[in-house]
Amino acid sequence: MKPFLGVNITEDKKNQFMDGTELMVATVSEVQKNAFDKAGGELLEHAKKAELPLSLRILKYISSLVALVGFVALVRSWSNGTNLVEAYNNAPAILWATGICAVVWGILTFLGWKKKTAVEESDEAICSVNNVEQISKDIEHELGVPADAKTVDILVFFYKIKNGEPVAKETSPLAMSPYTNLEFSLFKDEDNLYLADLESKYAFPLESLKGIRTVKKSIFIPQWNKDTPFDREPYKIYKLAANQFGQIKVKPFHILEAEINGETYGIYFPSYECPTFEAMTGLKAEQA
């Protein structure tokens, strides 16, 4: 099976070719692509301006770490029956460092929020956001994405074939998960199911769709793309959780399988997208 937009590194670790590009039926024009890249670059510049200087971000991180360690030490002392006066007499430096670092962290947090707010509310930033949104709409119109298309997360990853099955693999020792969740528009017509991003549109003949497989495994995705928080309805029932790095733990995930020209393709998606895929395809996922 070929994972949709997966990259096979079984034989070639440097391979960058994505599976499923042969299913592409439309691409955005160079004019629109260049316009989006330019608008996106301007938006990125505003995002950089909204940040504190690197030196202050480092200071904020160090001060928060020192304050947290000092606070934990104080809590442990209190739990052992040591009051604040005794704790100060035993280790005054720790209390002073904790207090000073907590104040520094608070000030830098406030300044960072104030700067971010000022930049985001500036006329230039608002204009850039509106520009990106308008170009995105123009691209969707060019690709034939209907207004009622659903927005879904698709899982993409590098993989190796093991015992005939694709197995997701990290390509960097710093990577904490091999999976990335990318946003696509999902829609259909009388003949095909479509997935489209802001560059291309892919078609899966409805007659090729064979079933939705359920993989009872926990994975982590790097970001949350929805406007509604993951711990609110309608996502609360999926028991999603964030780790200390902000990654979202998902269990299970699903694979919509399609047989096209003698090849089986798999569209991988997280559990919280299952109702959308079931409604769009008329297929039911295997029970988790």
N, C-alpha and C positions, 0 to 999 in steps of 0.2 A: 504494500500500500504506500502511496505517496501522500505525505501530509501536505495539505494546501499551504503554499508559500513556505514550506519547510526547506531546509538546506541539508543535503546529504553529504556528510563528511566521512563516510565509511572508508573510502579509498583515498580521498583527497582532503586533507585538513584545511586547505586554503580555498576550497570550493565556495563560491558565493552565489551560484545559480539557484534560484528558487523554483521548487516544483510547482507546477500548475500554471506557469506563465503561458503555456500553450493554450490555456482556456480563456485567455484574454480576448475580448471581442471589441473593446474600444479603449482608446487612451486620450488623455487631455491634450489639447493643442499646445505647441511650444509657447505661443503668446500667453495663454492662461497660466501655464506652468511657470514662466518667467515672472509674471505678475504676482503669482502667489509666493514665489521664493523671495521676491523683493519685499513684499508686504510682511512676510514672516520674519525676514531679517530686521526690518524696522521694529517689529514687535519685540524681538529678542533684545534689541538695543535698549528699549524702554525697560525691559525686565532687568537688564544689567544695571541700569541707572537706579532702579528701585532697591538695590541691595546696598548694604553697608560696605565700606571698603574691606578688602580681605583681612587687613590687620585687625580691624574691629570685630570681624566675624570670628577670627581665631580667638581673640580675647574673650568674646562672648561665650564661645564653646568651653574654653579653659575655666572661666569663672563659674559657669553652670556646673561643670564637672566637680570642681573643688567644693562648691556650695552643697552639691548633692552628697558627696562623700562625707563632708562635715556634718550634715544633717543626719545622715544614717548613723554616724558615730554617736551623736547626741541622743538619738532615739534608743540606741542600744544601751547607752549609759543610764538613761531614765528607766528602761525596762529592768536594769539590774539594781535599781534602787538609789541611783546617784542623782541628787538634785542639781539644779543649774549652778548654784554657788560652788558646790563641790567639784562639778565638772570644770568650772572656770579655774578654780585653784589648781586642779590637776593638769589642765592643758589649756592655758589662756590663749596660746597661739592659735589653736584649732578654732576656738570660738571667734576670735578676731578675724581669722581668715575666712571662716564660714560667713560671718556677717558682711564683711567687706565684699566678698565675691558675690553674695546674694544681691547686694545693692548694685554692684557693677552690672551684673546680669540683668537686673530689672531696668536699669537706665538704658542699656544697649538694646534691650527688647523694645522698650518704648520708642527709642530713637529710630530703630529699624522699622517699626510699625508706622511711625509718623512719616518717614521718608517714602515707604512703599505706598502709603495712602496718597501722599502728595503727587507722586509720579503717576499712579493709576488714575487719579482724578483729573490729571492735566488734560487740556484740550488735545495736545499732540498724541497722547496715549489712547484717548477715547477715539480719536480719528483713525489711528492705526488698527485698533480692534474692529471698528466698523468696516474698515477697508478689507481686512482679512475675512470677515464674515460675508461681505458682499462678493468677494472673489470666490469664496467657497461655494456660495449659492450659484454663481455663474458656472463654475466647474461642474457641479451636480446637474445643472440644466444641460450642459454640453454632453454629459455622459448619459443623459436620459434617466436620471434618478428621480422617481416620482416624489411628490410632496409628502405622501403618507408612508414612505419607506421607513423601516425600523433601523435604529442604530444599535449594532451589536458588537461585542468584543470577540475577536478571533485570536486564538493562540498560535503563535508562530515560534519556531525554534530550530536550532541545528540538531541533527540526529545521526545516529549510526544504526545500521541494520544488524539486529541480533536475533538469531533463530527465526529469520524471515520477517521480523517486526521492527518498525522504527522505534528507537529508544532515544529520548531527548538527552542531549549532552551539553554541559557548559563548555564554552570555548576559551574561558579565561579563569585563572585561579581566584580572581576577585569577584567573579560572578556568583551570586547567591542563589540563583535559579536559572534554568535554561529557557524558561518560558517568558514571552513578552505578549501582552494583550493589546492588540491594535484595533482601532475602531473602523468599522465598515458599515455601509448602508446595505440592508438586506431587503430584497423585494422580488417579485416574480411577475411573469405574464403567462399567457396560455401555454408557452412551450418551455420556459426556462426559469430556474432560480438564479438570482444575480447577487453578487457581492461587489461592492464598489467602494474604493477609497477616493482620495482627491487626485489620483493619478490615472487609475485604470478601472475597467469594469470586466468582471469575469462571469461566464455563463455555465450553469450546470443544468443540462436537460432534465426536466421533471421526471421523465421515464428512467433516468439513470440513478435516481435516488433509491437506495436499497434499505436503509435503516439507520437508527441512531444508537450507537454503541455507548455503553456507560463504563467508565474506567473508575473503579473504586479506589482512588489513590489521592492523597493530599499533594497539592502543588502550591507554589507561591507565584503570584504575579506582581510585577514591580509597581503598579500604580492603579488607582481607582479612577475610571473615566466618567462615571455617571455623576449627574448633578445631585442626586439623592445620596446621602451617606450610606455606606454599606451595612450599617447596623440599624437602618430604618426600613420600614415597609416600602416596597415589596421585597426587599433583599434580606430582611432580618431572618426569614425562615431558613436561609441557606447556611446560617451559623458561620458567617465569614468572620475572620479575625485578623488584626494587624499585628505584626511582630515589631520588635524594637527598631527595625530599619524602615518601617512604613510599608513593607510588603504585605499583600493580602493573601491569607491562607484560604485555599478553595478545595473543597471535596464534595462530590467527585467532579470529574470533567467528562465531556461527551465528544463523540466523533460521528459526524454525519457522513456516511459512506456513499460514494457515487461511482458507478462503473461506466467509464467512457472510453470508447475505442479499445476495449480489452484491458484497460488499466483501471485500478481501483484508487480513487482519491479520498482522502479523509479531511473533512473540515473540522478542526478541533475548536471547541468552545467551552467556557466555564459553566458550571452548574446553573448560575443565575440567568443564563441566556436560554436555557432549555425550553421554557414555555413559548418563547418567541419562535424558536426553530420548529417546535412541534406544531404551532398554529400555522406557520407558513408552509410547512411541508405536508401536513396531515399524518406524519409519522409519530409514533410514540417511542420515547427512549426506554431502554431496558431499565428495569427497577434497580435502584442503587442498593 
